[in-house]
Amino acid sequence: MYLEAKETARLYKLLSDKLGTDTTEAMFKYIDNKTERSVEATIKTLATKDDIASVRKEASENKADTIKWMFIFWIGQVAAMLAIMLLFVKK
């Protein structure tokens, strides 16, 4: 949640009246640092265009490999069916 400058100034005045200027400044610095670290951590976990490109490349490679193995499986199935049919025809 981001506060606008007017709200921040009002909050700073209210807190400095109650807590004192030093405590209020320390609290605001702590919140700013915590927010900044949180944003930096979030940025590090986001995917970049390079990450997406590499995922697409891997997916296309896997797709081609899968199609190759599907054809090999189908050829094996056809060969097995022909062998079974030939056994029935010979009897």
Phi, psi and omega in degrees: 000124180256136178260144176285164184300321181296316179292323180295316179298318179295315179297318179300316181296315180298315181290322181291330175294322183275316188257339185103157185293315182298314181295318180295316178297318179298319180295316179296319178296319178299314180295318179298314180296317180297317179295317180297316178295323178295318178294318179298319178295322178293319180297323180294331183270351180284147178281142177259174178298324178295320178298316181293320179297319180291325177294318178297320179296314179298320180296318180293322177295318179294323180296315179297319179295319179296317179297320178300313181291330176295317179295320177299318179296316181296319179297318177297320179295317178297317179298318179295318179295318177297320179296316179296318179296319178296323178296320179290323181291323181291331182278000000 
